[in-house]
Amino acid sequence: MEDKVMIINGKVILPDGIKENAVIFINRGRIEDIKESSEIVNQVEYEKYDAKGKYVSPGFVDIHVHGGRGSDFMDVTVEDFDNITKYHTSGGTTALLATTASTSKEKILAVLETMKLVKLRGSNGAYIIGAHMEGPYIDYDWKGCHLPSEVRNPDPDEYSEILDKCGHLIRRWTVSLELPGVENFIREIARRGIVVSAGHTGVNYDVVKEALGWGVTHTTHMYCSMSNIVWDKAKRRGGMVESIFLLDELTTEVIADGKHLPGEMLKLTIKNKTTDRIALVSDAMRGSGMPDGEYTFGPKDGQKTIVEDGVAWVPDKHCYASSIAKMIDCVRIMVRTADCSLKDAVKMASIVPAKIIGVEKEFGSIENGKRADIVIFDENFNVDSTWVEGKIIYKA
């Protein structure tokens, strides 16, 4: 494609609604203008792309994704990063947070150094906004599929080194709220502008409410690896789930793969949080896009998992091990099983996650001046093409 492109004959999903037959003008990777098709006379300097009546949507922003097509970001090679970012464009993802798993300080730093190289060179797929650190500071009892030997309490010497060397690459950090030393850790990363996300945690409402003052603003994979009604001696207390519902200051995310949460739980989350405070995330692992079989979560020597029947499990099947979904799957599930409008489902996959991590001025919606990150798909949620900065990166 040339630097100047116009997308015609599409149903364009804009912040204020879906506009039939709107025309999007792209100039040097930016959205230059959006016009009614009747206003277009003869724009010979623009190459035309015919959307053929399909939906033209803002590209999806996946703020929690580990891997895909056999690779994990923790494989720490440029080739694996490229493989993942290219693969997820087939699901409409145009920007993402490369997500880690609980592991050693050395491996964490290696992931971040590889990310630095990829960002300097540029991705051949979805744009890497930065890192989402999931762990290693998570509670053993709520570790989910994270490797038991790698979860631990915050160590000031360890996290200070990570932050001083690569803190500018980290956009978000998931942490349990019950660990010794966690308040100081949260206050430090919040001070540095990193989004603090509570997850893999079994705390009660009072702790969550107090943690708002430390800097917690987001919560990791709603309902999954978090407390739901806590017994405090002989008394029942609200847990993490109830805290998310009650505290408007908290945003959350759902893994809408059709496996982690049934339709009624998705509907309940929307009813309590509204679509303005919920992000869709894939939480995809390396088994996404691969045949059923055995894979690892995180590094190649990480937690063993089994992928079968559209879901990833730990071997004894006591919990899921991430997902094998793509973002277009999550949008489809929200529309078809959670009674969500297409406009709202797209919003939760694009501008809401962008706002959560503070990049909404560049990403997340089709508006003049923003990056031309776009996904075109049909009424059956089949992706036609995915555009990153005005260039087609994926074409069906």
Residue pairs with C-beta under 8 A, 6 or more apart in sequence:
1 47
1 49
1 390
1 391
1 392
2 47
3 27
3 28
3 29
3 390
4 25
4 26
4 27
4 28
4 45
4 46
4 47
5 25
5 26
5 46
5 47
5 48
5 49
5 390
6 23
6 24
6 25
6 26
6 40
6 43
6 46
6 47
6 48
6 49
7 23
7 24
7 26
7 49
7 51
7 56
7 374
7 376
8 21
8 23
8 37
8 40
8 48
8 49
8 50
8 51
9 21
9 37
9 50
9 51
9 52
9 53
10 21
10 22
10 24
10 51
10 53
10 54
10 55
10 56
10 376
11 18
11 19
11 20
11 21
11 51
11 53
11 54
11 55
11 56
12 18
12 19
12 22
12 24
12 34
12 55
12 56
12 366
13 55
13 56
13 57
13 58
13 342
13 343
13 346
13 366
14 22
14 34
14 365
14 366
14 367
15 351
15 365
15 366
15 367
17 343
18 55
18 342
18 343
19 34
19 36
21 36
21 37
22 34
22 35
22 36
22 37
22 56
23 34
23 35
23 36
23 37
23 39
23 40
24 31
24 33
24 34
24 56
24 366
24 372
24 374
25 31
25 32
25 33
25 34
25 35
25 43
25 46
26 32
26 372
26 387
26 390
27 390
28 390
29 371
29 372
29 389
29 390
29 391
30 369
30 370
30 371
30 372
30 389
30 390
31 366
31 367
31 368
31 369
31 370
31 371
31 372
32 368
33 368
34 366
34 367
34 368
49 385
51 376
51 384
52 384
54 376
54 377
54 378
54 379
54 384
55 342
55 376
55 377
55 378
55 379
56 366
56 374
56 376
57 92
57 346
57 350
57 366
57 374
57 375
57 376
57 377
58 346
58 350
58 351
58 364
58 365
58 366
58 373
58 374
58 375
59 92
59 93
59 94
59 95
59 126
59 350
59 363
59 373
59 374
59 375
59 386
59 387
59 388
60 91
60 92
60 93
60 94
60 95
60 280
60 327
60 328
60 331
60 349
60 350
60 375
61 93
61 94
61 95
61 96
61 129
61 349
61 350
61 353
61 354
61 359
61 363
61 364
62 88
62 93
62 95
62 96
62 97
62 126
62 281
62 282
62 284
62 327
62 353
63 96
63 97
63 132
63 171
63 172
63 253
63 279
63 281
63 353
63 356
63 357
64 97
64 99
64 132
64 134
64 220
64 221
64 253
64 281
64 282
64 283
65 84
65 88
65 93
65 96
65 97
65 98
65 99
65 281
65 282
65 283
65 284
66 72
66 73
66 74
66 99
66 100
66 101
66 134
66 283
66 284
66 285
66 286
66 297
66 298
66 322
67 73
67 74
67 75
67 80
67 84
67 284
67 285
67 286
67 288
68 83
68 84
68 87
68 88
68 284
68 285
68 286
68 288
68 289
68 326
69 83
69 84
69 87
69 286
69 288
69 289
69 290
70 83
70 286
70 289
70 290
70 295
71 79
71 80
71 81
71 83
71 84
71 87
71 286
72 80
72 84
72 101
72 285
72 286
72 296
72 297
72 298
72 299
72 300
72 302
73 80
73 81
73 84
73 98
73 99
73 100
73 111
73 115
74 100
74 101
74 103
74 107
74 111
74 298
74 299
74 302
75 299
75 300
76 107
76 110
76 111
76 113
76 114
77 114
78 114
78 117
78 118
78 121
81 98
81 114
81 115
81 118
81 123
81 128
82 118
82 123
82 124
82 125
84 98
84 125
85 96
85 123
85 124
85 125
85 126
85 127
85 128
86 124
86 125
86 126
86 393
86 394
87 125
87 288
87 289
88 96
88 125
88 126
88 282
88 284
88 326
88 327
89 125
89 126
89 386
89 388
89 393
89 394
90 289
90 326
90 383
90 386
90 394
91 282
91 325
91 326
91 327
91 328
91 329
91 383
92 326
92 327
92 328
92 331
92 349
92 375
92 377
92 383
92 386
93 126
93 282
93 326
93 327
93 386
94 126
94 127
94 363
94 373
94 374
94 375
94 386
94 387
94 388
94 393
95 126
95 127
95 128
95 129
95 354
95 359
95 363
95 373
95 388
96 126
96 127
96 128
96 129
97 128
97 129
97 130
97 131
97 132
97 171
97 172
97 357
98 111
98 115
98 128
98 130
98 131
98 132
99 131
99 132
99 133
99 134
99 283
100 108
100 111
100 131
100 132
100 133
100 134
100 135
100 298
101 134
101 135
101 146
101 147
101 150
101 297
101 298
101 299
101 302
101 303
102 134
102 135
102 136
102 138
102 143
102 146
102 147
102 150
102 151
102 152
102 298
103 135
103 136
103 147
103 150
103 298
103 299
103 302
104 150
105 158
105 161
105 162
107 299
108 133
108 136
108 162
109 161
109 162
109 165
109 166
111 131
112 131
112 162
112 165
112 166
112 169
112 170
113 166
115 128
115 130
115 131
115 169
116 166
116 169
118 128
119 128
119 169
123 388
124 393
125 388
125 393
125 394
126 388
126 393
127 371
127 373
127 388
127 389
129 171
129 357
129 359
129 363
130 169
130 170
130 171
130 172
130 357
131 166
131 169
131 170
131 171
131 172
132 170
132 171
132 172
132 173
132 174
132 197
133 170
133 172
133 173
133 174
134 146
134 174
134 199
134 200
134 220
135 146
135 150
135 151
135 174
135 200
136 146
136 150
136 151
136 152
137 151
137 152
137 153
137 154
137 159
137 175
137 176
137 179
137 182
137 185
138 146
138 151
138 174
138 175
138 176
138 179
138 199
138 200
138 201
139 151
139 176
139 178
139 179
139 200
139 201
139 202
140 148
140 151
141 202
142 176
142 200
142 201
142 202
142 225
142 226
142 227
143 151
143 200
143 225
144 200
144 224
144 225
144 319
144 320
144 321
145 297
145 303
145 305
145 312
145 314
145 319
145 320
145 321
145 322
146 200
146 297
146 298
146 303
147 298
147 302
147 303
153 179
153 180
153 181
153 182
154 175
154 179
154 180
154 181
154 182
154 184
154 185
155 181
156 181
156 184
156 185
159 185
159 188
159 189
160 188
162 170
163 170
163 188
163 189
163 192
167 192
167 194
170 189
170 194
171 194
171 195
171 357
171 358
172 194
172 195
172 196
172 197
172 218
172 357
173 189
173 194
173 195
173 196
173 197
174 197
174 198
174 199
174 200
174 220
175 182
175 185
175 186
175 196
175 197
175 198
175 199
176 182
176 198
176 199
176 200
176 201
176 202
176 203
177 198
177 201
177 203
177 207
177 208
177 211
177 216
178 201
178 202
178 203
178 207
183 211
183 214
186 196
186 211
186 214
186 215
186 216
187 214
187 215
189 196
189 215
190 196
190 214
190 215
190 216
191 215
193 358
195 217
195 218
195 356
195 357
195 358
196 214
196 215
196 216
196 217
196 218
197 216
197 217
197 218
197 219
197 220
198 208
198 211
198 216
198 218
198 219
198 220
198 226
198 240
198 250
199 219
199 220
199 221
199 225
199 226
200 220
200 225
200 226
201 225
201 226
201 227
201 240
202 226
202 227
202 230
202 239
202 240
203 211
203 227
203 230
203 239
203 240
204 227
204 230
204 232
204 237
204 238
204 239
204 243
205 237
205 238
205 239
205 242
205 243
205 246
206 237
208 216
208 240
208 243
208 247
208 250
209 243
209 247
212 247
212 249
212 250
216 250
217 249
217 250
217 251
217 356
218 250
218 251
218 252
218 253
218 356
219 226
219 240
219 244
219 250
219 251
219 252
219 253
220 226
220 253
221 253
221 254
221 255
221 260
221 281
221 283
222 241
222 244
222 252
222 253
222 254
222 261
222 269
222 278
223 241
223 254
223 260
223 261
223 265
223 269
224 255
224 260
224 261
224 320
225 319
226 239
226 240
226 241
227 239
227 240
227 241
228 239
228 240
228 241
228 242
229 236
229 237
229 238
229 239
229 241
229 242
230 236
230 237
230 238
230 239
231 237
238 246
243 250
244 250
244 252
244 272
244 273
245 272
245 273
248 277
250 277
251 273
251 277
251 278
251 279
251 352
251 356
252 269
252 273
252 277
252 278
252 279
253 278
253 279
253 280
253 281
253 353
253 356
254 260
254 261
254 266
254 269
254 278
254 279
254 280
254 281
254 330
255 261
255 281
255 282
255 283
255 323
255 325
255 330
256 266
256 280
256 325
256 329
256 330
256 331
256 333
256 334
256 338
257 282
257 283
257 310
257 311
257 323
257 324
257 325
257 329
257 330
257 333
258 310
258 325
258 329
258 333
258 337
259 310
259 311
259 320
259 323
260 320
260 323
261 269
262 337
263 337
263 338
263 339
266 333
266 334
266 337
266 338
266 340
267 338
267 339
269 278
270 278
270 338
270 340
275 340
275 344
275 347
275 348
275 352
276 347
276 352
277 352
278 348
278 352
279 348
279 349
279 352
279 353
279 356
280 327
280 330
280 331
280 334
280 345
280 348
280 349
280 353
281 330
281 353
282 288
282 323
282 325
282 326
282 327
282 329
282 330
283 322
283 323
283 325
284 322
284 323
284 324
284 325
284 326
285 295
285 297
285 305
285 312
285 321
285 322
285 323
285 324
286 295
286 296
286 297
287 293
287 295
287 305
287 307
287 312
287 324
288 323
288 324
288 325
288 326
289 324
289 326
290 307
290 324
291 307
292 307
292 308
292 309
293 306
293 307
294 304
294 305
294 306
294 307
295 304
295 305
295 306
295 307
295 312
296 302
296 303
296 304
296 305
297 303
297 305
297 312
297 321
297 322
303 314
303 321
304 314
304 315
305 312
305 313
305 314
305 315
305 321
305 322
306 312
306 313
306 314
306 315
306 317
306 321
307 313
307 324
310 324
311 320
311 323
311 324
312 320
312 321
312 322
312 323
312 324
313 319
313 320
313 321
314 320
314 321
327 349
328 375
328 377
328 381
328 383
329 381
330 345
330 349
331 342
331 345
331 346
331 349
331 381
332 381
334 340
334 344
334 345
334 348
335 341
335 342
335 345
335 381
340 348
350 363
350 364
350 365
351 360
351 364
351 365
352 364
353 364
354 360
354 362
354 363
354 364
354 365
355 364
361 370
362 370
362 371
363 370
363 371
363 373
364 370
366 374
371 388
371 389
372 387
372 389
372 390
373 387
373 388
373 389
374 386
374 387
375 383
375 385
375 386
375 387
376 383
376 384
376 385
376 386
376 387
377 383
377 384
378 384
382 396
383 394
383 396
384 395
384 396
385 392
385 394
385 395
385 396
386 392
386 393
386 394
387 393
